[in-house]
């Protein structure tokens, strides 16, 4: 007995070539590798079946993870993922700028040197006032960049109850 996961492919074009799954949609193309040899992936009509050899916890978890990743890829290539962050300052008026593929935070807690975060290829960043909007087709890259920005623009070695300055995620992808 094995566990099968179903993924509906009604609004995406998917190709399986060996151990690689490629999903194409109106926003772009994403692909992932099947790294575990015990997984079998099969496409029938408009459904993708992901099956594990055995019915143990580990193999079921890996098969479910791959199914969730494919669902996220399908949603991403049809409608982009977006994450929103907001710059909050209490003591010094900080400002945000976008220069090429870098997000620059100036005068954060009175620092002379601006803090910079590089936006990876495939993602788009916008700045509207004190908000940063990140969009892209890969959910994991959008979430990782939002987390990197939040962790890089925060105060360390000061009382967080008094110094509430930083960039905080307001909407996850």
C-alpha positions in Angstrom: 0.0 0.0 0.0 1.3 3.4 -0.9 0.2 7.0 -0.5 -0.8 9.0 -3.6 -1.2 12.8 -3.7 -3.2 14.5 -6.4 -2.4 17.9 -7.9 -4.9 19.6 -10.2 -3.3 20.9 -13.4 -6.3 22.6 -14.9 -4.7 26.0 -15.2 -1.0 25.2 -15.9 1.1 23.4 -18.4 3.4 20.9 -16.8 6.2 18.7 -18.2 8.0 15.8 -16.6 11.4 15.0 -18.1 13.2 12.3 -16.1 13.6 13.7 -12.6 12.6 17.3 -13.4 9.2 18.8 -13.2 8.7 22.1 -15.1 5.6 24.2 -14.7 4.7 26.9 -17.3 2.1 29.6 -17.0 1.3 33.2 -18.1 3.7 34.8 -15.6 6.7 32.5 -16.3 8.3 29.1 -15.8 9.5 27.3 -12.7 11.1 23.9 -12.3 12.1 21.5 -9.5 14.1 18.3 -9.2 12.8 15.0 -7.8 15.8 14.1 -5.5 14.3 11.1 -3.8 14.4 7.8 -5.7 11.3 6.4 -3.9 9.0 9.0 -5.5 7.0 8.3 -8.6 5.4 11.1 -10.5 2.8 10.5 -13.2 0.6 12.8 -15.2 -2.8 11.6 -16.3 -5.2 14.0 -18.1 -5.2 17.2 -16.0 -4.0 15.6 -12.7 -0.5 15.0 -11.4 -0.1 11.9 -9.1 2.8 11.8 -6.7 3.3 8.4 -5.1 5.7 7.1 -2.5 6.9 3.5 -2.6 6.2 2.7 1.0 3.5 3.9 3.5 5.9 5.1 6.2 5.9 8.6 7.8 9.1 9.8 6.1 8.1 8.9 2.5 4.6 10.3 3.0 6.0 13.5 4.3 8.4 13.9 1.3 5.6 13.1 -1.2 3.3 15.6 0.4 6.0 18.2 0.4 6.6 17.7 -3.3 2.9 18.0 -4.0 2.7 21.3 -2.0 5.7 22.6 -3.9 4.1 21.8 -7.2 0.8 23.5 -6.1 2.8 26.6 -5.1 4.6 26.6 -8.5 1.3 26.4 -10.3 -0.2 29.3 -8.3 3.0 31.3 -8.8 3.2 31.0 -12.6 -0.5 32.0 -12.9 -0.6 34.8 -10.4 2.5 36.3 -8.8 3.2 36.1 -5.0 3.6 39.3 -3.2 4.9 40.2 0.3 4.6 43.6 2.0 7.0 45.1 4.5 6.8 48.4 6.4 9.5 50.6 7.7 8.8 51.8 11.3 10.8 54.4 13.1 10.4 56.2 16.4 13.6 58.2 17.0 15.3 59.1 13.6 13.4 59.6 10.3 14.6 56.8 8.2 14.0 56.6 4.4 13.8 53.9 1.7 15.2 54.1 -1.8 15.4 51.7 -4.7 18.6 51.9 -6.7 18.8 49.3 -9.5 18.4 45.9 -7.8 19.2 47.2 -4.3 16.9 48.4 -1.5 18.6 51.1 0.5 17.6 52.2 4.0 19.1 55.6 4.9 19.4 57.2 8.4 18.2 54.0 10.2 18.5 54.9 13.9 20.8 57.8 12.9 23.4 55.6 11.2 25.6 57.4 8.7 26.2 54.4 6.5 23.0 53.2 4.6 22.0 49.6 4.9 21.6 47.8 1.5 19.8 44.6 0.5 20.2 43.1 -3.0 17.1 41.9 -4.7 17.8 38.6 -6.4 17.1 38.0 -10.1 13.5 37.0 -10.8 12.0 39.2 -8.1 10.7 42.7 -8.3 10.7 45.3 -5.5 8.7 48.5 -5.3 8.8 51.2 -2.7 5.6 53.2 -1.9 6.3 55.6 1.0 7.4 53.5 4.0 6.2 50.2 2.4 8.3 47.7 0.4 6.4 45.4 -1.9 8.2 42.3 -3.2 6.7 40.2 -6.0 7.7 37.2 -8.0 6.6 33.8 -9.2 8.6 31.7 -6.7 7.0 31.7 -3.3 10.1 30.6 -1.5 12.3 33.3 -3.0 9.8 36.0 -2.2 9.5 34.8 1.4 13.2 34.5 1.8 13.9 38.0 0.6 11.2 39.4 2.9 12.8 37.5 5.9 16.3 38.7 4.9 15.1 42.4 4.8 13.3 42.1 8.1 16.4 40.5 9.9 18.9 42.9 8.3 17.0 46.1 9.2 16.4 45.7 12.9 18.0 47.1 16.1 20.4 45.0 18.1 21.7 45.5 21.6 19.0 47.9 22.6 15.8 47.5 24.5 13.1 46.5 22.0 10.4 48.0 24.2 11.9 51.5 23.7 13.5 51.2 20.3 10.8 49.8 18.0 12.5 50.8 14.8 12.9 48.3 12.0 11.3 46.8 8.9 8.5 44.4 9.6 6.6 42.0 7.4 2.9 43.0 7.2 1.8 40.5 4.5 3.4 37.2 3.9 3.4 35.6 0.4 
